[in-house]
Amino acid sequence: MKIFKLLFFLAIVLAQNAHCQNKNNLKGFDPKSSIRDLAMDTWTNKSGLVSNNVISVFQAADDYLWISSYNGLQKFDGNKFEIYDQTNIPYLSSNTIYEGTQDKRGNVLFCTSSSGVIGYDGRQFTSMPLPNFIPSSVVSILSDSQNNLWLGSKNNGLYKIDANGKAARTSEIPNVTIHNISEDSDQNIWVATDNKGVFKISKQRIVEFTQKNGLLGDHISTVYPKGNTLYVGTLNGINVIKDDKIQYLKAFKGEIINDLVVDDFGVLWVGSERGLIRYRPDDGTYELFSQKEGLPGKRVVDLFFDNEGSLWVCTYEGGLARFKAGIITNLTIKKGLSTNKVHIIGRYNGKHYIGTQDGIVNIYDGNGVSHLHLRDNFKKDVIRDFLFEDDIAWIANYKGLVKLKNGKQSYYNESTGLPNQNIRTLFKDSKGTMWIGTRTGGLIRFDEAGNHISYDKNSGLLTNYVLCIEEDKNGNLLLGTNAGGLSRLSASGEWNHFSIQKDNSGTLIFNMLVDGFNNTWLCTNLGLFRFSEGEIEKVQFHPELKMEKFFDIVDDKAGNFWLSSPIGVIKIGQNNLNQYFTQNLQHVSYDLLGEEEGMESQECTGATKSFYDKEANKIWIPTFEGVAIIDPSQKIINTKVPKVYITKVQIDNNSIFPIEDGVEIKPGTFRYLFDVTALSFLAPSKVQFKYKLQGIDSDWNGPTKDRRIEYTNLPYGDYTLQVQASNNDNVWNESGAQLSFTVLPHFFEAVWFRASAVIFFVLLFWGLYTWRVYDIKKTNRILRKMNSELDRFVYSASHDLRGPLTSTMGLVNLALNENDPHQNREYFGLIKQCTDKMNHFINELINYSKNKNDAIEYREFELKTLIDSIWEGLKERDSSKNISLEYDINEEDRLTGDETRIRVILRNLMHNAVIFADLNKSTPLVKILLQQSGRHVELSVSDNGLGIPKPAIDRIFDMFFRANDNSIGSGLGLYVVQETAQKLNAEIEVVSEEGKGSTFTISIPKPKKNN
C-alpha cells in the first residue's frame, strides 16, 4: 500500500510537471483571456522594417525569423534586422519576396515575384535552377515531409520537384494562381487556388472541393490543417473540411479572410480585412482586435506562431505586430478612462477608483468605466489620494477634502475650518485617527467636528511639505517629507528626525512601506532605503539599472516587493533584500518589467501611489498611459533554451564572414570584435551572455546584455571563444556557440626566425669584428700614406720654397750692389718670376686645404665667364707664350655646381697646358669642350703640347710628382685636381701621347633637385 501511494504521488507530481512543461511550450494563449490582455509589440519602417507592407513571417530551424515584403527580405534575431534585396542578391529582378519554407537539408527557400526560387544555406543566397517550363513568378512554396518541393505559380498552376530533383506540373490543377500550399498530419497536400477552390493531393488521388460542394467561395486565400480538420479561408468566410465533408463557421459568414491559424488551445486566429479576429469554436466566442484597439494596420495578411508561443501579425501598410502572453494588462482611455494620466488608485465596494490628473474620479467595475463628478470648485485639480472606510470614501486634492457617504458629497477646505486645503496624502492609524499630509501646512490631525490639530515647522516638523504617512509596529507615526527627511512622531507626542543625507534640501520621500519585520522601506528620488532601528541604509542596485528614483513600493503578500519607477516596475524578492543586508552583498538582484511584459508605457507616474488588490492578487500601477495591472499568477516561465550564434568577427577594420572554425588572423592586429546573438524573441533586451576566451580567460565573463565582445592585443597562438546565453527567464544555453581561431605570429616571433636571428647576430658580430679589423688596417694604411705624403710634403715644400727664396735673396743682394738702372730692372723681373713661382705653390696648398675642409656649395654660374677669367690670369703670368685658347661653349651655357672647385680644376689643367705647351708648333693650342647629359657634366681640357711620357701617366696624380727633371711645376697641381674631383664625386680620364698633346676629361655629376 505504501509503495502504491508513493507511485500514485509520483504520478501526480510528474503529471503536474508535464502539464506545466506543456503549458510553457504551447503555441497560443489562455482561451479565457482577451486579445486586449496580451502584450503587443510593433515594428515599422521607423524601427527597422524595410517596408510597412509585410507579406509573411517564417521561422527557420535555427530560430531566426524571416520577414518578407515588397521591398526585400529581412532576417531578424529580435534585436536587429538584416536586409537582403537587389543590392546584395544581384540576380533578383524584383525585391518582392512572398514566403519561405525549409527543406530537409536545412536550406531556407523563398519564392519571388519574378526570380523563381532563391535559397539560403546559412552563409549565402543562391538562385535555385528551375526547368524552363516553371514560371519565374512563384507566389507560394512548401517543402513537405518527403522533401518534395511544391511551387505555386501566378496564373500557371502548381509544380512539384521531387526529392530526386525531377520537376513536373500538376496537370489536374488548372492554370490559376496558387495562394497557399499546406501539408496535414497524414501527408496530404492541400492547395488553395484562385477561383478553382481547394485541391487535396493524396498518394492515391487528387480531390477538388469547390463552391458546388459547399465552399463559401472558390477564391481561396489560405488553407490550414490542424489534426484531422482543415480550415479554409475564402473571400466570403471560413469553411471547415473534416473527413472530406464541408461545413462553415457562421461567425465569419461574409468576412474576407486573408490568413488563419489554429493554436494549441484550439482557438482560431484569423487575419481579415477588418483586423485580427480571435474565435473559440467550443463556445463561439468572437473577438475583433482592429486599429481602434491599437492594431497598427486594419488589413491582416499573414499570421504565424513562433516556437516561444508568440503570434506574429503581418499587416498591409501597418508593419509587423507581435502578441505574447504577459502578466501585465492595461486600462486606458480606450476602455473609458477620462485620461491616461493616472495618479492614484483604490478599491471601494468591489470597484476600482482611479484618480487622474484631469481631476476626475474614474470608477471601473471590471467591464466599463463611469465618472464621478465633484463640485465645480474641486474640478480640474489632480486627484491626490483616496482613503476608504466601510461606508465612506475620502477624496483629496489641492482644493481640499471630499467625503462620499450614501451618495452624498461633503466638502472640507479652508473656508470650512480646515487649517490647510493643499492636501497631498491621507492616512488612518491603528486607533482610527485620520491624518492629513499637506503640501504647505505640514501634518493635520483631522476631526470631523472641526477640532483639528496642526503640526508644522513651528511645532516640531522640519518642513511643511508631507508626501506620505505610515505607522510602524510600535504605533509611531512616520512622515516622509519633501526636503525634511524622515520624521517620527511617537504616541506621546515626541518628534525624532532622520536624515538620508547631510543636506536633506534635495531629498523627496515619495512613499513608504512598513513590512512584517518592522522595517520601513523608503522610496525616494535618491534610491530605495531601509529604515530599521533608527538607521537608514541604502539598497544598491546593479549599475546597469541606471536609475535611482522610486515612486512607491507594494507588498504582494507572496514574498515580493513591487516598485514603480520612471523606467518600469521593479520586482524584488524579500529574501533577496534580506540576503543583501545580512550577507553584505554588493548588489541586490531584481527583475525589471516594462513594455516587453505588456506595459503600454513603462514610465510610471511620478510621486504617486500604487495599489495592491489583495482580493484579486494584482498590483495596479499608475502610468502616463493608463493603469498597468500586474497579475503575477499569469507568469509563464519561458523554458525555450535560446540558440546562440557568433554572427560577426571584426579584426581591426576588417570583417570576416562566413564565420568558420580555424580562421587564421594575420599578425599585427590589435582589436578583435565578436558580435553575438541569442534567439529569444519574448524579451530580447533581457537576454544575457557569458563568454570566455580559452587561452586568455580562466573564468567566464558576465553575465552581460552587451551583444559585442571585445579583446585587444592578443598574443599569437590558438584561441577558442565560448559564448553562453540565457532567455528572459534566465534559462541558459550552456553549450552555446564557439569559434576557434589562430593569431599568426609576426615573422620575428616564428621559430625559424629566432634561429635565423641567432645565426644572423653571430654572423653580424663576426662581420663587425672582421670589418673593425679591416677598418683599423685601412686606417693604418691611410695614416701611413698620410705620413709618407707629409714627409714628402715637408721635403718638397721646403725644397720648392727654399729654391725660389734663395734665388730671390741672391738677386736682391745683386740689385743692392748694382747702380745700373737697366740692370736692376732685369734683376727685379727675375725676382718677380721667383715670387710668382712661390705664390703659385702657396695657392696650390691653399686650394688643397680648402678642398679638404670646405663644404660643397652649389650655385648657378656662366662657364664661359669662368674660363675667360682663368685665361686672363694665365696670360698675365705667361705673356711671352703665344698660345691660343679655343672652346666649344655657348654664350648662354650655365652650370649648376661648386664654382670654386670647378675653377680649381680648370685652372690647374689650363695652367699645365700652358706650362707644357710646344712652342715650336705653329699654333700652340688649349681647347675646352663642354658636354651635358641628364645626369653628368663633362668638361675636357685638350692641348697640342709636349704630352706626357707613357711610363709617367699612371703617376701624374701623385703628390709632388714631376714627369721629368725639366718640369718647372710644383708637382701639386694634378694631385689637387684629383682630390678636388673626388670631393665632387667626379671621374677623371687622361689621354696623352708624347709630342702630340694631352686631353683631360672630367665627368661631374649634376646636383640632385629638391622635391
Order of alpha helices (4+ residues) and beta strands (2+ residues): alpha-beta-beta-beta-beta-beta-beta-beta-beta-beta-beta-beta-beta-beta-beta-beta-beta-beta-beta-beta-beta-beta-beta-beta-beta-beta-beta-beta-beta-beta-beta-beta-beta-beta-beta-beta-beta-beta-beta-beta-beta-beta-beta-beta-beta-beta-beta-beta-beta-beta-beta-beta-beta-alpha-beta-beta-beta-beta-beta-beta-beta-beta-beta-beta-beta-beta-beta-alpha-alpha-beta-alpha-beta-beta-alpha-beta-beta-alpha-beta-beta
